[in-house]
Amino acid sequence: FSDGHLVLPPEFVFGPMPKDQLTPILARHGISPDDPIRSVLNITLLRDGDNLILFDTGSGPSFQQTAGELAAALDAAGIAPEDITHVIFTHGHPDHLWGVLDDFDDPYFYEAQHMMGRVEWDYWYNGKQASEDIQNNGGIVIVQKGELREGGSYLDRMSKVTVWNSFMDEHNYLTRKWNEFMSALTK
């Protein structure tokens, strides 16, 4: 299933590569080293008896305008969010797991059991050193064994976040006036 695509700056992918070797390879394939890279986002769905197992949830609608199309793709196939029984995260990158929440920050696949490998979970969420190299789905090491995530565990990081009145006075005013208007219509 398609979640759309990402548009990435070329240096994101090509940055560490030797330019003298990279340029001729790209030229052979008609790719400019200066053009943005279009990276497709495909999500695998496995039917196993009564189980519908989703591998990753895509990037969700807020990551990039060109992504976040998984919900529509599943809907077009007649699959509702509650039909998904399991979600398996291959790794903890935004384009693989930000689609787990809906527009209200509630679980989108709310009937599913969500799973992630222990090594990834310990590194990304428990704030532990990587017990082995963590690779992306292309086999490239993104976290080396022994590396420690900056900021500690998820709970440590979130405990430092302070939230205050997040609605501007104008919002509250407009909400009151809208309610007054709607009440007047029903009188």
Secondary structure, DSSP 8 states (H G I E B T S, - for coil): -EEEEEEE-HHHHHTTS-HHHHHHHHHHTT--TTS-EEEEEE-EEEEETTEEEEE-----TTS-TTB--HHHHHHHTT--GGG--EEEESS--HHHHGGGB-TTSSBSSTTSEEEE-HHHHHHHTS----SS-EE-TTS-EEE-TT---TT-SHHHHHTT------S-HHHHHHHHHHHHHHHHHT-
